[in-house]
């Protein structure tokens, strides 16, 4: 179960080459899908249960009212995150986006084993149907976010509680840009 998954993630982190510094590595940029095989925290557990419910209820009632299709994270310029939550409400598509900024905080430590992995993540905003919603100043909180493993296809991020978030690459940054060109 979870203990085995956590153990595998920790082994993966241990294998990270010392020269991998996500703060300076363009491979961090791109579109990533959250993998909910691991339930590190309450929030991820809730998202996983919503994804699994999809259309499995007997009368179709809960999937008609609400279903969660996917959760993805787009990182750009190693400093901006856009999390896209794709849902259906009354079977109509609804897209919620959360925006955060990243500030690399361990620059003086770039030669150490952990240098280049630690960021301060600040919540910047939210949009619904691409309409930016006003948010209270109290929501603009910050937290530490460490990218403890990065390769071409996998990233492991750890928040304040050190819970691992396992993400799989969906699309590279340059592929996103090429798709946007006429």
Buried (B, 14 or more C-beta within 10 A) or exposed (E): EEEEBBEEBBEBBEEBEEEBBBBEBEBBBBBBBBBBEBBBBEEBBEBBEBBEBEEEEEEEEBBBEBBBBEBBBBBBEBBBBBBBBBBBEEEEEBEBBBBBBBBBBBEEEEEEEBBBBBBBBBBBBBBEEEEEEEEEEEEEEBEBBBBBBBBEEBBBBBBEEEBBBBBEBBBBBEEBEEEEEE
